[in-house]
Amino acid sequence: MQDYFEGHKTSLAKQPLNLDMLAESVNLLRRLIEEKPQVEARFEPLREKYKTLEKFEVQVSEREQMLVERLPADWNSFQQILNETEGELEKRKEDFRDKLAKMVEGFVKEVAEKREQFVEAAPYGAEKSVAAALDIIKKERAKAQGARKKEAELKQGMDIFHMHQPPYKELAQTEKELEQLDGIYAIYQEWSDAYAGWKDGLFRDLKVDEMETAAVSQ
């Protein structure tokens, strides 16, 4: 039992430095509180065991005897630590909640700003070459994926505090338009490649059926 107390005392004494550590501490404390009835239920059988050993004059070391006698005091001390840790974690949660709320607020603004940047840079017209347009789409998709990764990281913390997650409509709109632009320029690229193969050939060599099929499929 003393190993149980000492091991968890050490874990509970660690100060959470980030949301992952905070979640671990909160979950550990919750589990230890839930285990209290099971832990207490082990005391009486343990005491009875040592009474039986004493009755039959079985040699028990002084250290073992001392640990058994100290068990009620150690248990009370451990419960006090649980209570103190619960209060400390509540304070830490408030601190982290405030920091997280500011991080989410900043991310919402960042998403809106990136949306404006995307609208300015996106190849909506035909003024850019296919290669240049596809390069822009590739870079913007990487930015959108990075934003989704950050969103997932923030959500882990928000779930701890049961915070409402913003919809990030601008990011969703950008992702939708990226898919549309990618499809448009992919078709444009296929048609350009096909046309490049036709334009330098002789008229009598042109395969009209293939051209019509390619045009319809686009």
N, C-alpha and C positions, 0 to 999 in steps of 0.2 A: 504493500500500500504506500509505503514511504517513497518508493521509486515512482509511483503514479503521481504523488503530490509534487515531488521535487522536479520530475521531468516536465510537468505541465506548468509549474511555477516559472521555470526557465523560458518556456515558450511564450507564456503570457507577459513576461517582463520585456519582451522585444517590442520596441517602438515601431509602429507601422510607418514606413517612409514613402509608400506609394499605395495606390488603390488595391493592387494585388495583395500586398501585405495586410492591408486593412481588412480585406475580405477574408483572408486566412484567419486573422485574429478573431473577427466576429464569428466566423463559423466554428472555430475552436471553442470559444466561450459558450456559444449556444449548445454545442455538444456536451461540454462539461456540466452545464446546468441541467441538461436533460438526463445526464447520467447519475445525478446526485442520489436518487432513490436506490438505484442498483448498487452504488458504492456503499451507502449506509447499510444496505441489507447484508453486506459481507462482514460487518463488524462482529455481530453476535456469534456467528459460526466460528469466527477466528478466536474470539475470547473463550468460547466453549472448548475449542481444540486445545488451547493452552491450559485450561483448567483440568482437562482430562489428562494431559501430559503430566501435570503437577500431581494429580491424584495417584497416578501409577509411578510416580517418582522417576519420570523420564528426565534426564538431564537436559536443561535448556540454557543456552548461553545467557550471560547477563545482558548482552546487547539486545538479543531477541526479546527478552523479558521487558527491557526498558522501552523498546519500540512498541510493544503491545500496550504497555501502560500509557505511553504517550499518544496513542492513536486518537482518543477523543480530542485532546488539545490540538494535535496536528490537523485533524479534520476541521475543527473550528477555525483554525488559522487559515486553512486552505479556502474555506467558504468566505472568509473575510477578504481574501485576495480576489476571489471571483467577484464579489460585490464592488470592490475598489476598481477592478479592471473594467467592469461594466460601465462605471461612471466615467472613467478615463476614455474608454472607447467612444462613448457618446460625444464627448468633447472633440475627439479626433474626427469623428464622423461629421460633426458640424463644420469643422475646419475644411475637411476634404470636400464636403458638399458645396461650400461657398466657392472654393477654388474650381471645382468641376463646373459649377453653374457659369462662372466667368469664362472657362475654357469653351463651353458649349456656345455661349453667346458670341465669343470671338470666332468660332468655327462657322456659325450661321452667317456672320458678316463676310467671312472669307469665301464661303460658297457663293454668296451674292456677287462679290467682286469678281470671282473667277467666271461667273456667268457673263458679266459684262465684257470681260476680256475675251471670252469665247465668241460672243456675238460679233465683236470687232475683228477677230482673226479668222473666223470660220469661212470656208470657201463656198459661200452661198451662190455666187455668180460664176460666170465662165471666164473671168479675167485671169485666173490662175491655170497653170498647166495641170494635167492629171497627176503627174508625179509630185508637184508642189502641194496640191490639194490632199493627196493621200498622206503625205508627210505631216501636214498640219493635223489631219484626222488622227494619225498615229500618236502624235505628241499630246493632243487634247484628250485622247482616250486614256493615256498613261496618267494624266492629271486627274481625270475622273476616277480612275481606279485607286489612286493615292488618296483621294478624298473619301472614297468608300472605306478604305482601310482605316483611316482616321476616325470615321464615323463608328466603325465597329469597336475600335479601342475605347472611344468615349461611351459607347453603349454599355460596355462591361461595368463601368463605374456608375452609370445612370441606373442600371438594374439593381445595384446594391442599395441605392437610395430611393428606388421606385419613382424615379423622375420621368416625366413625359418626354418622349423623344420628338424633336422637331421633324417636319416632313421633308425638309430639304428639297422643295419643289424645283428650285433652280437647277440643282444637280440632276434630278430626274429628267428635266426638260433637255439638258445638255446631252445626257446619255441617249435619249430618244432621237435627237437630231443627229448625233454622231452615227447612229445606226442607219438613219435615212441617207445621210451624205455618203456613208461608206457604200451603201447599195447603189446609189446613183453613179458614183465615180467608178465603181467596179463594172457596171454596165457600160459606161462611157469608155473605159479602158478596153473592154472586150470588143466593142464596136470599132474603136480606133485601130486595134490590132487587126481585126478582120478587114477593115477598109484599106489598111496599109498593104495587105496581101492582094487586094483586088486592083488597086489603082494603077499598079505598074504592069499588070498583065495585059495580054492581047484581048481584044473584045471577043474574038471567036473562042477564046479559052475560058471565058467567064461561065461559071455554073450558076445559072439563074435560080434553079431550085434551091441550091445551098444558100444563096444570097437572101432569098425570100424567107427561108427557114430561120436564118440568123436574125433577120430584121424582126420577124414576128416574135422570136424568143426573147428579144431584148425588151 
